[in-house]
Amino acid sequence: MKKVILKFKKKELILNLRDTPTANLIYASLPFSSTVNKWGEEIYFKTPFNIELEDKARAVVEFGEIAFWNGGSAIAIGYGKTPISKGNEIRLISPCNIWADSSFDKNYIEQIEENENVEIEKL
């Protein structure tokens, strides 16, 4: 299974890639770096990719699913409520391609700060 590592200032996340066109394109184009943005309980960061929306794209994700937001060319990691969530769902701004999974504790990812640098590399 292909894996990617996200290296933040004090944290690291390992992503297990799914077998999707988005995952394959991102993996083939690594490494790159970006800057973290936050939106409610979501972190996201811009990428240099322009990837088409896949048929199975969705806005509501499960905890641990890693998304690619086509509208902003960004990787999005929702870990709780966003400003548009209904109830306890994790709702991203619009449908996104789900391309990886990660196991992490919510408290761990909450400590990642806005404007922090992130390095994305093959593992």
Number of C-alpha atoms within 10 A of each C-alpha: 6 14 17 21 17 16 16 18 11 9 12 17 16 19 22 20 21 17 12 13 14 23 21 14 13 23 18 10 12 13 13 12 17 18 16 19 18 18 15 14 18 20 20 23 23 17 18 12 16 14 17 15 16 15 8 9 18 18 16 17 21 14 18 17 18 25 26 29 29 19 14 15 17 22 23 26 25 28 25 18 18 19 13 12 16 11 8 9 17 22 24 25 17 12 20 26 25 25 22 22 19 17 12 15 11 14 9 11 18 14 10 20 16 14 12 14 16 20 16 21 18 16 12
